[in-house]
Amino acid sequence: MTASVLDGKALSRTIREEVKQETARLQELGIQPGLAVVLVGEDPASQVYVNSKHKACLELGFYSEVHRLPNDTTQEQLLGLVDQLNQQGTIHGILVQLPLPKHIDEKAVIDAISVEKDVDGFHPISVGNMVIGDESLLPCTPAGMMEMLKRNRIPIEGKHAVVIGRSNIVGKPISLLLQRENATVTMCHSRTNNMRELTRMADILVVAIGKAHFVDRSFIKPGAVVIDVGMNRLENGKLVGDVNFDDVVEECSWITPVPGGVGPMTITMLMVNTLKAAKRVHQIQ
Ligand SMILES: Nc1nc2c(c(=O)[nH]1)N[C@@H](CN(C=O)c1ccc(C(=O)N[C@@H](CCC(=O)O)C(=O)O)cc1)CN2
């Protein structure tokens, strides 16, 4: 068996086209979705992501503000900017690029973002709403994964999903979203004993552990769907996932590549969330 590849770039193009059309409809009503992205410091990867977010906004017809602050910005200064953006009518979504420099408390900053503008879905109220199944903006990477499964009509209900990794940004939310679709979910992490015994029972395996090529074919149940959220830069500069793609591809039914899988969906779902936030504030269906 050779797996079909879940192409995040192609799906992103489709979804962005949908967002663009919906944005044009809003503009006829005098509404332009607006996103503010805040970057503190000069982390090279973060700069690339922030530029991509700005570019995506312009392509879709959004209003975009990028605030680039120096590395020695104080927490008070950053909270002051978040407060200003919370009040600003042209802004429907606020995203503070992570990671933040060590002297700034990430949680304090996320908590300060108005829930209505929390397009990252990281605010504790957004997380709480997701847990109880109420309407909320979902974290972009897990939301992107769900979209990849659903739009490719990959069955979730009744399936055994195993998630490796328990981060607040990926592992925990994707476990909840899969459970919401009636999967039976097992969570594994760095201290799980006999991890292979669990992963070999997985119909859907999500890997978000942050270790290059951690998963090989010995982890895989034949025919499984494998979603790789890892992004690891090797010394030779190559970007690889947490899954050894070449080793696993003949064992599974579907697989996401790195690059070109889940990654591109992250920024696309940010655009979807910003559009939703704008529609919600203007009470548009
Ligand atoms: N506030 C947030 N910070 C961070 C988030 C987030 O969702 N919210 N996620 C990541 C970074 N990120 C977006 O911010 C992001 C990561 C990866 C990609 C992507 O398209 N990856 C490509 C490869 C890109 C490359 O070559 O480096 C891929 O996988 O194909 C987009 C966005 C952490 N911070």
The ligand as a Gaussian input file, in Angstrom:
#p B3LYP/6-31G(d) Opt

LIG

0 1
 N        0.615000      33.120000      17.989000
 C        1.036000      32.008000      17.343000
 N        2.330000      31.714000      17.313000
 C        2.734000      30.575000      16.677000
 C        1.805000      29.750000      15.994000
 C        0.441000      30.082000      16.071000
 O       -0.458000      29.357000      15.540000
 N        0.091000      31.228000      16.744000
 N        2.260000      28.658000      15.237000
 C        3.676000      28.500000      14.961000
 C        4.207000      29.238000      13.769000
 N        3.311000      29.435000      12.640000
 C        2.436000      30.450000      12.665000
 O        2.481000      31.350000      13.449000
 C        3.499000      28.694000      11.426000
 C        4.332000      27.602000      11.359000
 C        4.546000      26.954000      10.138000
 C        3.947000      27.373000       8.979000
 C        4.223000      26.756000       7.645000
 O        3.605000      27.099000       6.681000
 N        5.211000      25.852000       7.568000
 C        5.674000      25.325000       6.302000
 C        7.188000      25.378000       6.250000
 C        7.729000      26.757000       6.400000
 C        9.256000      26.774000       6.396000
 O        9.851000      26.392000       5.400000
 O        9.840000      27.209000       7.420000
 C        5.235000      23.884000       6.106000
 O        5.097000      23.169000       7.118000
 O        5.081000      23.510000       4.956000
 C        3.096000      28.457000       9.055000
 C        2.877000      29.099000      10.267000
 C        4.473000      28.962000      16.172000
 N        4.054000      30.255000      16.636000

